[in-house]
């Protein structure tokens, strides 16, 4: 596809607008947002941080911090766009509420949020599955959490026994997705377990000097194996089983091969 020197937007990229909702109510205009930071990564739970100007030394109080709407557990939605053509960027719950006061007289309220999938990281658990595919086990685990939905591509192998031992549901889900060459993508309470499709047509191209503001890239040769061998002991035949897997020859960008 041709390189785009500007990211396509619904309206001209002139005036940036944001909208924050807490428990379905718009953030009151009297509270001024100093910064909004949202992070979305594959195999990670989305995060959002709101920095709100709060606190008056003369009044000896923190008005925004005292609001019940900013209590941990409240649901938060963050929208952003240009010229009020906003789109939903984050939806989750408040997990942390903190105040910072500095010697220059500035004071802010910082609200940290996570996607509802954060519930899956609370407490290590033990569970036993029999005659089940990994995708079905993942669906069963996610189904126990309210406010979460799961879309998991069906895996191929039916496991005679599958044991979750002293592991959070989130870590166990990622481990089973990894074994099956799947990625975990979380978006506003929806969890997607899918295999990456590198044959798809790119939907956007970014150009250094035009549409890239910040970038970190690296190549690490330590984990680039040409072949992997695994060994297992079979209790039925009392023998060692060996399985070798070669490089899948995935098409990559650049001029360096594994």
N, C-alpha and C positions, 0 to 999 in steps of 0.2 A: 504494500500500500504506500502511497506517497507520504512523505514526511510532512507532518503538520507543524507549523511554527506557532500555532496557537491552539489551545485545547478548546474543542467545540463546546459552546454553552447555549442554553435556551435563549438567554438574553445577553446583550453586550456586557462584557466583563468590565464594568465600570464601578458601580457602587455595590460593595459586598454587604449582604444582609444576613442576619442570623435570627433564629427564634429558639428559645429554650422553654420547654414545658416541664413542670414538675407536678406529678399526679394529675396530668391532663389540664393544668392551669398555666397560662402564660406567665413567665417570670415578670413580676411587677417592674414597670419602667424606672421606678425610683432606685432599683439596684443596678448599678453599672458593671457590666462584664468587662474585665480588663484583658482576659485571655481565655481562649478555648483551645484545647489540644485533644485530638482524637487519634487513637492508634489502632490500626487493623492489620493483623498479620495472619498468615496461614499457620495452623496448629497452635494458635494463641487465642485467648479470650479478649475481645475488644475492650478497650479502656477509653475513658474520657475524663478530662479534668477541666473544671470550671474555676476561674479565679475571679472573685467578685470583690469590688472595693467595699470595705465594711469597717465600721468602727469610728467613733468620734471621741477624742480624748476629753473634750469639754463636757460631753454628755455622759462620759464614763460608761459606755455600753457598746455592744456590737448588735445592731438592730437586725441585720440579715441573719446572723448566726442564731439569734433567739427565735427565728421563725420556725414553726413546726414543719413547714414544707421542706426544710433542708435536713431533716432527721434521717439517719441511716435507714435504708429500706425503702425510701420514697422512689417512685419511678420517674425517670428522666428521659426526655426526648430532646435531641438537638438537631435542628435543621439549619441549612445554610444554602446560599445561592447568590445570584446577582439580581438586583432590582426586585427583591421580594419573590422571585421565582425559586422558592426554597425547596430543597429535597431533604428527606430524612437521612441523616448521616449516622446517627447513633440512637439506640434505645436500650436502656438498662436500669440499674438501681444504684442508689448511693450506698457506698460501703465505708467511706471515710470522710470526716468533717474536721477541718483544722483551721486554726487562726494563726496568722503571723503578724507580729508588730515589729517594726524596725526603728532604729534610733533617729531616723530622719522624719519620723512622724507618720510614715505610711503604714497602713494596716489593711490586710486582705483576708477574706474567707476563701479557703480552697476546698472545693467539693470534688472528691474522686469517685468515679462511677465505674462499674463493670457490667458487661452483658449478664443477663440472668443465668448464663451457663456457669457463672462463678459458683453457683450452688453445688456443682458437681465436684468442686475441689475441697469441699468441707468434709473432713473425716475419712479415715482409711477404712476400707470395708473388705469383707470376705464373701465370696459367692461362688457357687458351683453350677456349671451348665453341662448338660448332657445332650449329645446328638443334636447339635445346633451349629448353624453357620455363624461366623463372626459378625456379619451384618445383622443377623437376627438378635444376637446377644447385645449388640450396641443399641438396637432399637428398644429392646426390653429395658435396658438401663436408663436410657434417656426418657422413656415413657413414665418413669416413676417421679419425674420432676414436673410440677405445674409451671406453666408459662414457657415451656420449651417444646419445640417440634423437631423431628428428625427426618432427614431424607438420606438414606444410606444405600448406595449401590450394592446390589446383591453380590456377595462373595461366592467363590466356587466350592470351597472345601467344607464338608460337614465334619465338625470336630466331635469325636466320640466323647471327649472330656475337655472342658475348658474351665480353668480355675483362676479366679480373681483372689489374690491373697495379699492382705495388708496394703492395699492400693486404693487411692481415691478413684471414683468412677471416671473422672476426667483423664487421669493418667492411664487407666486400664483401656479406655476407649481409644486414646491415641496410640497405645502400643498395638492394639489389634488392627487399627487402621494402617499403621506402618508396616506390619507383617504382610498385609494384603496390598501394598503399594498404593494406598489411598491417602489423600490429604483431608484434613479437617478444616472446614471453613465455617465460621460462626458469623451470623448476620442478624442482629435485632431479634434474638431469641430463637432463631432457626439454625439448626446444625446440619451441615451438608458433608457427607463422607463420600468422596469421589476420587476416581483415578484421573490424574492430569491428562488432558488431551492436547498434545503439542502440535497436532495437525490442524487445529482451528486457525481461522484467519484472524490476524491481530485486529483489535477494535480501536487501537490508538497507538500512535507513534510519538515519541518524545525526542526533542532535539536539544542537545547541550548548547546553551547560548540563547535559547528561545523559550522553551516550555519546561525546562528543568531548573528548579530553584536550588535544591540540595540533593546530593546523591552520594551514597556509599556503596562501592562495589569491590569485590575481592575474588581471588581464585585461591583455593586451598587444595594442594595436591595430596594431602595426607589420607584422604578418604576416597581417592579415585582408583578403584581396584579393577583390573582387567578380568579377573575371575575370582569367584568365591566358592569355597567348598565347605559343606556342613556334614557332620557325622552324628549319628544317633545309635543308641543301643536298643535292639529289639528284644523285649522280654519273651516274646513268643518263640522266635527262632534262635534266641541266644546268639545273635550275630550283630556285627556293626554294619549299618547302612550308610552309604556315602552318596551325596548328591552334589553335583557341581553346576554352577550357573555362570554363564559367560556374560560379557558386556552386552547390554541390550541394544547397543548402537543407536542411541537416541540422537536425533539431529540437533546440533547445538549451534549457537551463533559464535562468530569469531573464527580464528584460525588455529586453535589449540584443541587437540583431541586428548581423551583420557589415556 
